[in-house]
């Protein structure tokens, strides 16, 4: 298939970018041995044969390997973007041209285009949905009730999406099984902490070229993503402050060596603010009013709601682009606040997202969760389901094998001891 003879339906920026996309996809594959092993097995066994599948994901080199693995498994897969600024246009082109996968994703697409792509995805009549924020699932529940009977189940890998699914279950509208990929150990321990930590600061640095050493970095939220950002920030010499609403996480941050305080107290101190809470308006009008001149704000939560940009715009007389993905809001008071990536995921808006090595495990969970849903069709109750422990451990085992790392094993005596109540001290 060539860029001039693409037959499948698609909506991408430019098919001629495919050769560059293929080159970058191949490079990412060097760091994704677990998914490669799953793809090879899928190719032989075809566990997803006859399954219509929709994936709403960040269209990156790593996601490309997931899409290729799903197609190898026999799925009739269609891919749309989960965020307007996260699409890598050359990757989208390669998936269409080189792999025959329908893709509807353009970097910088507006909200109307995104919503239309969600409708196109639902027109595919999916049996399985891989969601990133639960927009496709929520739209189906709200607008396509007649298609729910076709749905075997869904996968969700973001904290934001899991929060929405729990709310849907509470309201009685989650009438199908949903796999909680986000909370798999081989996902959140690594993707959220190490992936978000590194890629978020990568996005900030690419957008601004600031020196983090000596800066005061305020991290809003100390979940696994916040832990990663705070840890990497400190590693690069930043003076890190954490804001939290959860007392247990706040104590953990304190004992990890960070200052903890409310955002109202942190706002006048910070040089750089990064939100990773999954909640709305974590940084808002009263915080902007007391920030230092030139303070930089960025978001690494899923949706562009954590920073109250509407209020910031109302407070500003001028907004101008000062670098790619970097906007300076000149407040009426004379001070300025700099916003990165339009308040969207800065690691994908201004950089390339998580490194391939960590997404290898996250997308292995996605692929195996799809297989699990198919194998257990009709057996799973509606609601959220954890990734089975055996799948989680197998992904970890495959990753260690690929890294050339061996483990100890229990001796017969040790195995007997830990499984017996009769032996004590």
DAPEBEL-V800306 format. One record per pair of residues at least 24 apart in sequence whose ideal C-beta (glycine too) atoms are under 8 Angstrom apart, sorted by the first residue. I is the first residue (numbers start at 1). J is the second residue. If there is no record, write none. Layout:
i: <I | I>
j: <J | J>
This chain:
i: <1 | 1 | 1 | 2 | 3 | 3 | 6 | 6 | 8 | 8 | 8 | 8 | 9 | 10 | 10 | 10 | 10 | 11 | 11 | 11 | 11 | 11 | 11 | 12 | 12 | 12 | 12 | 12 | 12 | 12 | 12 | 13 | 13 | 13 | 13 | 13 | 14 | 14 | 15 | 15 | 15 | 16 | 17 | 17 | 17 | 17 | 18 | 18 | 18 | 18 | 18 | 18 | 19 | 20 | 20 | 21 | 21 | 21 | 21 | 21 | 21 | 21 | 21 | 21 | 21 | 21 | 22 | 22 | 24 | 24 | 24 | 24 | 25 | 25 | 25 | 25 | 25 | 27 | 28 | 28 | 28 | 28 | 28 | 29 | 29 | 30 | 31 | 31 | 31 | 31 | 32 | 32 | 32 | 32 | 32 | 32 | 32 | 33 | 33 | 33 | 33 | 34 | 34 | 34 | 34 | 34 | 34 | 34 | 35 | 35 | 35 | 35 | 35 | 35 | 35 | 36 | 37 | 38 | 38 | 38 | 38 | 39 | 39 | 39 | 39 | 39 | 39 | 40 | 42 | 42 | 42 | 42 | 42 | 42 | 42 | 43 | 43 | 45 | 46 | 46 | 47 | 47 | 47 | 47 | 47 | 48 | 48 | 48 | 48 | 48 | 48 | 48 | 49 | 49 | 49 | 50 | 50 | 51 | 51 | 51 | 51 | 51 | 51 | 51 | 52 | 52 | 52 | 52 | 52 | 52 | 52 | 53 | 53 | 53 | 53 | 53 | 53 | 53 | 53 | 54 | 54 | 54 | 54 | 54 | 54 | 54 | 54 | 54 | 54 | 54 | 55 | 55 | 55 | 55 | 56 | 56 | 56 | 56 | 56 | 56 | 56 | 56 | 56 | 56 | 56 | 56 | 57 | 57 | 57 | 57 | 58 | 58 | 58 | 58 | 58 | 58 | 58 | 58 | 59 | 59 | 59 | 59 | 59 | 59 | 59 | 59 | 60 | 60 | 60 | 60 | 60 | 60 | 60 | 61 | 61 | 61 | 61 | 62 | 62 | 62 | 62 | 62 | 62 | 63 | 63 | 63 | 64 | 64 | 64 | 64 | 65 | 66 | 66 | 66 | 66 | 67 | 67 | 67 | 68 | 68 | 68 | 69 | 69 | 70 | 70 | 71 | 71 | 71 | 73 | 73 | 73 | 75 | 75 | 76 | 77 | 77 | 78 | 78 | 78 | 78 | 78 | 78 | 78 | 79 | 79 | 79 | 80 | 80 | 80 | 80 | 80 | 80 | 80 | 81 | 81 | 81 | 81 | 81 | 82 | 82 | 82 | 82 | 83 | 83 | 83 | 83 | 83 | 83 | 83 | 84 | 84 | 84 | 84 | 84 | 84 | 84 | 85 | 85 | 85 | 85 | 85 | 85 | 85 | 86 | 86 | 86 | 86 | 86 | 88 | 122 | 125 | 126 | 126 | 127 | 127 | 128 | 128 | 128 | 128 | 128 | 128 | 128 | 129 | 129 | 130 | 130 | 130 | 130 | 130 | 131 | 131 | 131 | 132 | 132 | 132 | 132 | 132 | 133 | 133 | 133 | 133 | 133 | 133 | 134 | 134 | 134 | 134 | 134 | 134 | 137 | 137 | 137 | 137 | 138 | 138 | 141 | 141 | 141 | 148 | 148 | 151 | 152 | 152 | 152 | 152 | 152 | 153 | 153 | 153 | 153 | 153 | 154 | 154 | 155 | 155 | 155 | 155 | 155 | 155 | 156 | 156 | 156 | 157 | 157 | 157 | 157 | 157 | 157 | 157 | 158 | 158 | 158 | 159 | 159 | 159 | 159 | 159 | 160 | 160 | 160 | 160 | 161 | 162 | 163 | 165 | 166 | 169 | 169 | 169 | 174 | 174 | 174 | 175 | 176 | 177 | 177 | 177 | 177 | 177 | 177 | 178 | 178 | 178 | 179 | 179 | 179 | 179 | 179 | 179 | 180 | 180 | 180 | 180 | 181 | 181 | 181 | 181 | 181 | 183 | 183 | 184 | 184 | 184 | 184 | 184 | 184 | 185 | 185 | 186 | 186 | 186 | 186 | 186 | 186 | 186 | 186 | 187 | 187 | 187 | 187 | 188 | 189 | 190 | 190 | 190 | 191 | 191 | 191 | 191 | 191 | 192 | 192 | 192 | 192 | 193 | 193 | 193 | 193 | 193 | 194 | 194 | 195 | 195 | 195 | 195 | 195 | 195 | 196 | 196 | 196 | 196 | 196 | 196 | 196 | 196 | 197 | 197 | 197 | 197 | 197 | 197 | 197 | 198 | 198 | 198 | 198 | 199 | 199 | 199 | 199 | 199 | 199 | 199 | 200 | 200 | 200 | 200 | 200 | 200 | 200 | 200 | 200 | 200 | 201 | 201 | 201 | 201 | 202 | 202 | 202 | 203 | 203 | 203 | 203 | 203 | 203 | 203 | 203 | 203 | 203 | 203 | 204 | 204 | 204 | 204 | 204 | 204 | 204 | 206 | 206 | 207 | 207 | 207 | 207 | 207 | 207 | 207 | 207 | 207 | 208 | 208 | 208 | 208 | 208 | 210 | 210 | 212 | 212 | 212 | 212 | 213 | 213 | 214 | 214 | 215 | 215 | 215 | 216 | 216 | 216 | 216 | 216 | 216 | 217 | 217 | 217 | 217 | 217 | 217 | 218 | 218 | 218 | 218 | 218 | 218 | 218 | 218 | 218 | 218 | 219 | 219 | 219 | 219 | 220 | 220 | 220 | 220 | 220 | 220 | 220 | 220 | 220 | 221 | 221 | 221 | 221 | 221 | 221 | 222 | 222 | 222 | 222 | 222 | 223 | 223 | 223 | 225 | 225 | 225 | 226 | 226 | 227 | 229 | 229 | 229 | 230 | 230 | 231 | 234 | 238 | 241 | 241 | 241 | 243 | 263 | 264 | 267 | 268 | 270 | 271 | 271 | 272 | 272 | 272 | 273 | 273 | 274 | 274 | 274 | 274 | 275 | 275 | 275 | 275 | 275 | 276 | 276 | 277 | 277 | 278 | 278 | 278 | 279 | 279 | 280 | 280 | 281 | 281 | 281 | 281 | 282 | 282 | 283 | 283 | 284 | 284 | 285 | 285 | 285 | 288 | 288 | 288 | 288 | 289 | 289 | 291 | 291 | 292 | 293 | 293 | 293 | 294 | 294 | 294 | 294 | 295 | 295 | 296 | 296 | 296 | 296 | 297 | 297 | 297 | 297 | 297 | 298 | 298 | 298 | 298 | 298 | 299 | 299 | 299 | 299 | 299 | 299 | 300 | 300 | 300 | 301 | 302 | 304 | 304 | 304 | 306 | 307 | 307 | 309 | 309 | 309 | 312 | 312 | 324 | 325 | 325 | 326 | 360 | 361 | 361 | 361 | 364 | 364 | 365 | 365 | 365 | 368 | 368>
j: <97 | 98 | 100 | 97 | 93 | 97 | 96 | 97 | 96 | 100 | 101 | 102 | 102 | 96 | 102 | 103 | 104 | 103 | 104 | 105 | 106 | 117 | 120 | 89 | 92 | 93 | 96 | 103 | 104 | 105 | 106 | 89 | 92 | 93 | 106 | 107 | 89 | 93 | 93 | 96 | 97 | 93 | 89 | 90 | 93 | 94 | 90 | 93 | 94 | 96 | 97 | 98 | 94 | 90 | 94 | 61 | 64 | 88 | 89 | 90 | 91 | 92 | 93 | 94 | 95 | 98 | 94 | 98 | 61 | 88 | 90 | 91 | 61 | 64 | 65 | 91 | 94 | 61 | 61 | 62 | 64 | 65 | 356 | 65 | 356 | 356 | 355 | 356 | 357 | 360 | 62 | 65 | 356 | 357 | 359 | 360 | 363 | 360 | 398 | 399 | 402 | 360 | 361 | 364 | 395 | 398 | 399 | 402 | 65 | 66 | 69 | 360 | 363 | 364 | 367 | 65 | 398 | 69 | 364 | 367 | 368 | 65 | 68 | 69 | 72 | 73 | 367 | 72 | 69 | 70 | 72 | 73 | 74 | 367 | 371 | 72 | 73 | 73 | 73 | 74 | 73 | 74 | 371 | 374 | 375 | 73 | 74 | 75 | 128 | 370 | 371 | 374 | 73 | 74 | 75 | 74 | 76 | 75 | 76 | 127 | 128 | 152 | 370 | 374 | 76 | 124 | 125 | 126 | 127 | 128 | 150 | 77 | 78 | 126 | 127 | 128 | 129 | 130 | 370 | 78 | 79 | 80 | 121 | 122 | 124 | 126 | 128 | 129 | 130 | 136 | 79 | 80 | 129 | 130 | 80 | 81 | 82 | 118 | 121 | 129 | 130 | 131 | 132 | 133 | 135 | 136 | 81 | 82 | 130 | 132 | 82 | 83 | 86 | 87 | 132 | 345 | 348 | 353 | 86 | 87 | 88 | 91 | 92 | 95 | 103 | 105 | 86 | 88 | 91 | 348 | 352 | 353 | 359 | 88 | 91 | 352 | 356 | 353 | 354 | 356 | 359 | 360 | 363 | 91 | 359 | 363 | 91 | 94 | 95 | 99 | 363 | 130 | 363 | 366 | 367 | 95 | 99 | 101 | 95 | 99 | 101 | 363 | 367 | 367 | 370 | 99 | 100 | 101 | 367 | 370 | 371 | 128 | 370 | 124 | 101 | 102 | 102 | 103 | 104 | 120 | 121 | 124 | 126 | 103 | 104 | 105 | 104 | 105 | 117 | 118 | 120 | 121 | 136 | 105 | 106 | 109 | 114 | 117 | 131 | 132 | 133 | 135 | 132 | 133 | 302 | 344 | 345 | 348 | 349 | 108 | 109 | 110 | 111 | 113 | 114 | 344 | 325 | 341 | 342 | 344 | 345 | 348 | 349 | 344 | 345 | 348 | 349 | 353 | 352 | 147 | 150 | 150 | 151 | 151 | 152 | 152 | 153 | 154 | 155 | 370 | 373 | 374 | 154 | 155 | 154 | 155 | 157 | 366 | 370 | 155 | 156 | 161 | 156 | 157 | 158 | 161 | 302 | 158 | 160 | 161 | 164 | 302 | 303 | 158 | 160 | 161 | 164 | 165 | 168 | 164 | 165 | 168 | 178 | 164 | 168 | 168 | 173 | 174 | 175 | 176 | 176 | 176 | 177 | 373 | 374 | 377 | 177 | 178 | 179 | 373 | 380 | 178 | 179 | 179 | 181 | 366 | 369 | 370 | 373 | 180 | 181 | 182 | 181 | 182 | 187 | 191 | 362 | 365 | 366 | 182 | 278 | 302 | 192 | 223 | 225 | 278 | 302 | 278 | 301 | 302 | 303 | 302 | 384 | 278 | 384 | 384 | 382 | 383 | 384 | 382 | 383 | 384 | 382 | 382 | 373 | 380 | 381 | 382 | 383 | 385 | 383 | 384 | 385 | 369 | 372 | 373 | 384 | 385 | 387 | 384 | 385 | 386 | 387 | 362 | 365 | 366 | 369 | 387 | 386 | 387 | 365 | 386 | 387 | 391 | 392 | 395 | 392 | 396 | 361 | 362 | 364 | 365 | 392 | 395 | 396 | 399 | 361 | 362 | 365 | 387 | 224 | 224 | 358 | 361 | 362 | 354 | 358 | 359 | 361 | 362 | 223 | 224 | 225 | 228 | 224 | 225 | 227 | 228 | 231 | 228 | 358 | 228 | 354 | 355 | 358 | 359 | 362 | 224 | 225 | 228 | 229 | 276 | 300 | 347 | 354 | 225 | 227 | 228 | 229 | 230 | 231 | 232 | 228 | 232 | 354 | 355 | 347 | 348 | 351 | 352 | 353 | 354 | 355 | 225 | 228 | 229 | 232 | 274 | 276 | 298 | 300 | 346 | 347 | 229 | 232 | 233 | 236 | 347 | 351 | 352 | 298 | 300 | 340 | 341 | 345 | 346 | 347 | 348 | 349 | 350 | 351 | 272 | 274 | 296 | 298 | 340 | 346 | 350 | 350 | 351 | 298 | 323 | 324 | 325 | 326 | 340 | 341 | 346 | 350 | 296 | 323 | 326 | 338 | 340 | 272 | 296 | 236 | 237 | 238 | 272 | 237 | 238 | 238 | 239 | 239 | 271 | 272 | 240 | 241 | 269 | 270 | 271 | 272 | 241 | 270 | 271 | 272 | 273 | 274 | 242 | 243 | 263 | 266 | 267 | 269 | 270 | 272 | 273 | 274 | 243 | 258 | 274 | 276 | 263 | 273 | 274 | 275 | 276 | 277 | 282 | 283 | 306 | 275 | 276 | 277 | 278 | 282 | 301 | 246 | 249 | 250 | 252 | 253 | 249 | 276 | 277 | 276 | 300 | 301 | 276 | 277 | 256 | 274 | 276 | 300 | 256 | 258 | 256 | 258 | 272 | 266 | 269 | 270 | 282 | 287 | 290 | 291 | 292 | 295 | 295 | 296 | 296 | 297 | 298 | 297 | 298 | 298 | 299 | 300 | 346 | 299 | 300 | 301 | 306 | 307 | 300 | 301 | 301 | 306 | 302 | 303 | 306 | 305 | 306 | 305 | 306 | 305 | 306 | 307 | 308 | 306 | 307 | 307 | 308 | 308 | 311 | 311 | 312 | 315 | 312 | 315 | 331 | 337 | 315 | 333 | 335 | 337 | 335 | 334 | 335 | 336 | 335 | 336 | 337 | 338 | 337 | 338 | 337 | 338 | 339 | 340 | 337 | 338 | 339 | 340 | 343 | 339 | 340 | 341 | 343 | 346 | 340 | 341 | 343 | 344 | 345 | 346 | 345 | 346 | 347 | 345 | 345 | 342 | 343 | 344 | 343 | 339 | 343 | 339 | 342 | 343 | 337 | 339 | 350 | 349 | 350 | 350 | 399 | 395 | 396 | 399 | 395 | 398 | 391 | 392 | 395 | 394 | 395>
